[in-house]
Structure formats: structure tokens, C-alpha cells
């Protein structure tokens, strides 16, 4: 079979079997339980499968992965490097992917989210996959300015944050601020702020705060506004999310 994915990155871990799976365009090497494969966006490959196996495929869009990289490690999104890997030994990353598979099977959303955070951390913490590009970056935001803008966003999630406010802090036009922010953070200012608000809402939902109060604290105009945005990002409502992580309404 052939594999090609042009709309995102793929991370795979063999949970069971794999000896009967060979990559033909890489010397017919075969898999094994715990083997890790990384297929960057745009990569293609040829495979022969002669036996049953079980594995997890994690698909992540390039934009989302760059946002997570910039947000988690406070580094310019352009420094993210995703090299191709076939049947690598990466026990920490394989363990996190295995935990993600188990949590998904059992419907433990909070455990799955924790595993996903571990996957990102282990991916970019491994020098084979998180290596920094040895380049001189042009354009984008200076590291100190990027941090200043993110600190401002974090401190004002409960308030209205306008593009004009951010542009004033950076001493740029709104047009250039939006462009430079996307270059350095991997996502637009609006997308970044929305994800930070949703992340804060998830933490508060797990702690049992009233949903209407959470909406106000996280900068949403109403509970219905929070519900609409939360479902758009997570695929579920705040109430359903709370039930999945706490077992209560």
C-alpha cells in the first residue's frame, strides 16, 4: 500500500505486532511493538503488510503543531523541525502514544489530554525530533516582544483583547502585527487567544467552577458564547466535558 498525507503530520506507534509490516522504499525494514514512525507533512512511502498488527495514528495539522510548539516551548514557530522516522526506538514518546490510545479506548478525556501534552513534550524534547533549525530568522517578532505579547494575553484573558492593543504594545501597524504574530507563533492572534481561553476554561471545568462564571473569567461574552467556541475547538460542550473528566454535571 502507499501512504501520502499532504494536510498534516502523522505520528504512529505499533502497540502489538509489526514484524509483518515492511517499508519497501526504506530497505524493507520491518516494525515491532513499540516502534515509532513519524511522517511529516507531504511525506510519501510504500509499505507491504503480511500480518495483523495494532497501532495508533495521531494526525496533527501543521498549523496546530506549530502553535503547540511555540506555546509550549516559548520558541519561534519557524524553529519547529519534523524529520521523517521509520521504526525508531523512542520509549518515552511511544509510551505517551500508548497511553493516548488506552485513554481514547476507555473514554478518559482528561487522561487523553494529559497524554497528548506528554506526546508534544517528548516529541520536541527528543533531539532527534525537536532539533532547532540552524538558521537566521528574518521577519517575525523578536523573542522578547513575543514574550511580552503573550504575557499581556495571559494577564488579560478575562477582558477584551483587541488587535489594536497588541499592535500598540509591539509598536506595529495592526496589519504587520497580525502578520508577524502568525509567523512567530504559528497561528493568528485571534486563534492564539481563543486557544488560551479554551485551555483556561478546561482547567476551571475540571475544578468545578460554575460554567457562567467560567465564561466571564475566560473572556467570553456569555455562557452560550463559551459553549459555541468550546465545542468548535474541542468537539464537545463544556457540560459534557465536565462530565467526562469529573463524572458530574
C-alpha positions, 0 to 999 in steps of 0.5 A: 500500500502507499501512504501520502498525507499532504494536510498534516503530520502523522505520528504512529506507534505499533502497540502489538505486532509489526514484524509483518509490516515492511517499508519497501522504499526504506530497505524493507525494514520491518516494525515491532511493538513499540516502534515509532514512525513519524511522517511529516507533512507531504511525506510519501512511502510504500509499505507491504503488510503480511500480518495483523498488527495494532497501532495508533495514528495521531494526525496533527495539522501543521498549523496546530503543531506549530502553535503547540510548539511555540506555546509550549516551548516559548520558541519561534514557530519557524524553529519547529523541525519534523524529520521523517522516522521509520521504526525508531526506538523512542520509549518515552514518546511511544509510551505517551502514544500508548497511553493516548490510545488506552485513554481514547479506548476507555473514554478518559478525556482528561487522561487523553489530554494529559497524554497528548501534552506528554506526546508534544513534550517528548516529541520536541524534547527528543533531539532527534525530533525537536532539533532547532533549525540552524538558521537566521530568522528574518521577519517575525517578532523578536523573542522578547516582544513575543514574550511580552505579547503573550504575557499581556494575553495571559494577564488579560484573558478575562477582558477584551483583547483587541488587535489594536492593543497588541499592535500598540504594545509591539509598536506595529501597524495592526496589519504587520502585527497580525502578520508577524504574530502568525509567523512567530507563533504559528497561528493568528492572534485571534486563534492564539487567544481563543486557544488560551481561553479554551485551555483556561476554561478546561482547567476551571471545568475540571475544578468545578467552577460554575460554567457562567462564571467560567465564561466571564473569567475566560473572556467570553461574552456569555455562557452560550458564547463559551459553549459555541467556541468550546465545542468548535475547538474541542468537539464537545460542550463544556457540560459534557466535558465536565462530565467526562473528566469529573463524572458530574454535571 
